[in-house]
Amino acid sequence: MKLSLIPSGRTTLLFADEDDTGLCWGYETNCPQHLGYSNAHCPGDHKGWVSSKNQQLQTFINQADFGFVKQQILSKTTMCEPTADGESLLECSSYLQFCRGKNLYLDFRDLPARKESFRYKMDVLKKGQIGGKCKLDKSRLHSEATHQSPLQSWAPEIQHFEELSDMVNEESQICDVFIDKPTFIMKIDATVNMYHHFCDFFNLYTSLHVNGTHSKMFSRDINILIWETYTYHSNFGITWSAFTQNPLMNLRTFQGKRVCFREALFPLLPRMIFGLYYNTPIVWGCKESGLFHAFSKFILHRLKIPKRTAIDQVVKPKIKILLLSRNTQYRRILNEQALLDALRLSPRQYSVKRVEFTHETDFRHQLRVIQDTDIFIGMHGAGLTHLLFLPDWAAVFELYNCGDEHCYADLARLRGIHYQTWTNHVKLQPQDEGHHPSDGGPHAKFTNYSFDKEEFLRIVDLAADHVANHPAYRHMLSHLRESATDVIFIKSLEFKNQLLLTRSRKHTVNWPKNFTLTETKETQKRPVPSSKTLELHMKLFLTLKRENFTTVVVKSVFQRKVLVEVEWIHLLASLEILVLGLVVMGTKGKEK
């Protein structure tokens, strides 16, 4: 079985084979804790809901980690059971929060009569407009259909499920359209708000795990059907490509038709009671959910966002600070420029950048900027959701939480990112008391603020201390320094070889064009390396490593004397094919 993301310590391995490694996500049967993905831990006191440290950790895992997935899997029961091959199936978790069906029938012939576009409606399906040929347990279905709310469960839709007398397949007369690919039917939250929309994406990712650990659980060859008639539009829409390679569909796609699905999935929803991400109850003192960490790496990998080590190639990197500025009416930083100047004048020599992310800013660009950030600073607002995609060592400084103290503090500890916020109210100055737009009463979110520079720098320095001492950051620095040293060495080698070529050109002018890489028994002369040899030379040194297990392979090729002027070096096993391919480029045809 192939897993798309599996841990090795805190290193994420792509497409590792569970059968070979023994690694697991954490919800599988017989998955030892030390081989599971999660690195959740509880450094804070156990209080409130729990009476022991062990209970504290297990509660956190069940609330917000792969333990939640396990609970969903264990709670799944069959609502409609097939009695023969090819018949329908419907199974759901508790309260119909997640459902999966096979050979299901949905009737959308009423939709053309609804002239106005809609979302968040609970009357899309009526009795008999969803069903399948199977044995329905009506009492079980009705007992689970208690969470009647648009984004809490699938009860408003699944409660109308009925047994059908006809088979549901490609030949069925009751099917105007038959969809062969697995189809995820999504009821989504506000698409303009990053915090709320990423609750959709996060629960979809979690649903991939709940659906099963088979080899195609992360396949992108699926359909996504959005349960509304509005045309989807969002600046975060590129994120769908992490899940599907096919165009998005909505209810207008099938209006007026009876549609049959070989496999239909109803994922976890963004506002479930005691659900994930949105208003998740989290036990005190715990942090670093493996589920949130895996989601972050999944999105970055699928959207091809480069890691910090591939972005920054400097000998002495500075701690990088990103201040997210707001051009909105409220929660602006009134003395923003003064704070930026103070950061740039700090004796700690920070690298400081200010950015505005608008609805026109390419989202992939936003993620690249976030991945290149060590300390992320911003006022309370949806833009702080970017903290999900910070490097593991990073810190987020919610400059002021405006009285909503748990929202981004909880999101940061779920992701495992260090969090700080303003605590000394004497050293910040609101523009006014703020006025809520609905009732006009005072409200901290509806005004702007000035901040004391010295207190601001003190908090930033604390965040910088965390970054500088984080093992992952220190490892990244050592990697960058090694890479920078290699680059300097390559440049000097390139300069030396260029001098050699210039000085010795007259000795090689009569050599055949494709013969400059060989030596003859008659002369035993070593010609000056050709440009192809130099290109190979450069590429080999750019991949300089210290592993010994491929040295023999490389030497055995080079010792056939089809190349000259090439150093013996050590390579990673994964580069063996690259090396051999380059060697073939530089050989005569008979040597291939």
Secondary structure, 3 states (H helix, E strand, C coil): CEEEEEEECCEEEEEEEHHHHCCCCCCCCCCCHHHCCCCCECCCCCCCCCCCHHHHHHHHHHHHCHHHHHHHHHHCEEEEECCCCCCCEEEECHHHCCEEEEEEEEECCCHHHCCCCCCCCCCCCCCCCEEECCEECHHHHHHHCCCCCCCCCCHHHHCCEEECCCCCCCCCCCCCEEECCCEEEECCCCCCCHHHHHHHHHHHHHHHHHHCCCCCCCCCCCEEEECCCCCCCCCCHHHHHHCCCCCCEEHHHHCCCEEEEEEEEECCCCCCCCCCCCCCCCCCCCECCHHHHHHHHHHHHHCCCCCHHHCCCCCCCCCEEEEECCCCCCCCECCHHHHHHHHHCCCCCCEEEEECCCCCCCHHHHHHHHHCCCEEEECCCHHHHHHHHCCCCCEEEECCCCCCCCHHHHHHHHHCCEEEECCCHHHEEECCCCCCCCCCCCCCCCCCEEECHHHHHHHHHHHHHHHHHCHHHHHHHHHHHHHHHHHHHHHHHHHHHHHHHHHHHHHHCCCCCCCCCCCCCCCCCCCCCCHHHHHHHHHHHHCCECCCCCHHHHHHHHCCCCCCCCCCCECCHHHHHHHHHHHHHCCCHHHC
